[in-house]
């Protein structure tokens, strides 16, 4: 801008070109600053990695994994909670999960029977969960007993639409079957022996009181399932501690998460049944 003004003044005053050159030399020079901070930072980082590699500490591209003696580079960015705990822990966790699932399956069978009973339908599946203790050798009872399903030693049918009929295959098992039906404590069902091979169970039509009794019985069975799951958890904790894991380790955290998941499944089964009956 200053040079432009000088040119305009020179034209107006009639100055010659040599005089203009003298004036141009008297104009102060302005220095421009070139900012390249980002580029400079990148260069400094490259120099830093080069110097560290030169000193022999480690190479810039080297992957170092130092947890539980794991040398697989693919595990470098895996969170600590997802790191493997070992084959022995995996075996124990799987064994515990199988036992917990057995309790959940049993409870779901009971919940299914409650839904059927509350709907007023009479089906043989109501007795699926009944287990009978029979002698291994009927002629020699000293050899002990074994537990079998009711449908393994008897047939279950429906008579007149509201009576369950249990017919045993062999007469000597009738007492064991009758005892198993009593021990099952099926709400509203009372076994009635009619002959040496037949037991009748009249099924009453559902009422508000009977539905509430069935739900209360299911809630009690749910608590029993939770107790069984917690016992499995306690036993697994002792075994996992014996493997060298403390109570604050990721292995213990994973085991607790598994228990909480199974207990939540128990609560969900009860909620689903209540919703289906309502």
C-alpha positions, 0 to 999 in steps of 0.5 A: 500500500505504501509503494502504491501511494508513492507511485501516485505521489511521484506521478503527481509531482513529476519525479523521475525513475531514479528518484523513485528507486531511492524512495523504494529502498527506504521502504521498511521490509516486512518479514512473513512467518511460515507456521508449520507446527503440525509438520514439525511435530511429526518430524520430532516424533519420527526422530524420537522413534528412530532414536529409541530404536537406535538405542536398542530398547525396542523397534517401533513396529514391535508388539509386546504382550506381557500378560499371563505369558501370552505371546499371541500378537492378536491378543494385544488389544483384547480387554483384560476381562476377555483374556483367557483364564486357562483350560482348567478354569474353562472346564470348571465353568462349563461344568458349573453352567451345566448344573445351573442349566439343569435347575433352570430346565426343571423350573421351566418344566414346572412353569409349563405345567402350571400354565397348563393347569391354569388353562383348564386343559388336562394333559399327561405332560403335567406328570413329566417331572415326576421321578420314581425311586425303584429297586435295581433288582426287585428280587434283591432290594439290598442292591439299592435303588435308582431314580427313573421317570414316571413314563419309563415304568408307566403310561399316563392317559386322560379319562373323561377329560378331567382325570389323569390315569397312571397305569404301571407296567409291573405291579411291584412298582405301584407303591413306588409310583404312588409315593412319588406322586405324593412326594411331588406335591402337585397342587390340587392333585391327590392320587387314588389307587383303584387296583394293583396297576392303576392310579387315578388323579382327578384334576379340578377346574381352575379357580382364582384360589387354585391359580394363586396356589399354583403360582405360590408353589411355582414361586417356592420352586423358583427359590429352590432353583436359586438356592441350587444355583448358588450352591453350584456357584460356591462350590465352583468358587472354591475350585477356582481359588484352588487354581490360583485366582483371588476373589478380585480376579477377572475369573471370579468376576466372570463366574459371578456374572454367569450366576447372575445371568442364570438367576435372572433366567429363573426370574424371567420364567416366573414372570412369563408364567404370571403374564400368561396366566393373567 
